[in-house]
């Protein structure tokens, strides 16, 4: 399974690398990585509206297509030699905005038929999803403050652990949309995002003195 995951990720990166090369030539270098990032963010507003009006399958298709923008902007940045810490900050921040936008659409749809308990679970799913990223961000700053020297691979293992990373959470949402089972998707995210946040917190804490 792990090798399969790596192969899929490698294939997507290769595809986005070629698309970045094509777009860079087509727009003669005027399409910047930040533009791609902002396009990917703002397109989530109409996607959320599709969810609100229960066009779930169409919303899922758009989430798949524009979810690839998370890789495309990075490939374009490397191609144009514009990859930077500022770009990483923008990319990570817009991912959080995307989650809030999509979960808002989900919350509206579920609120039309759901019980109060289900609405609480929507809040928990979003809250724990953001907590996963918060623990990662605070962990990075804590490691930096202690001047700990770690390899790139070690940092990836430390900060990227747990079952429900951002990409996996979006896959769960997409499956929930396609199957019209958003309730189940929300329950899964609420439970496993919480365990992911706790596992990351424990792992990072153990690295700190």
Helices and strands as residue ranges (DSSP letters): H 2-26, H 33-52, H 56-67, H 69-79, H 85-111, H 116-145, H 152-159, H 166-178, H 182-207
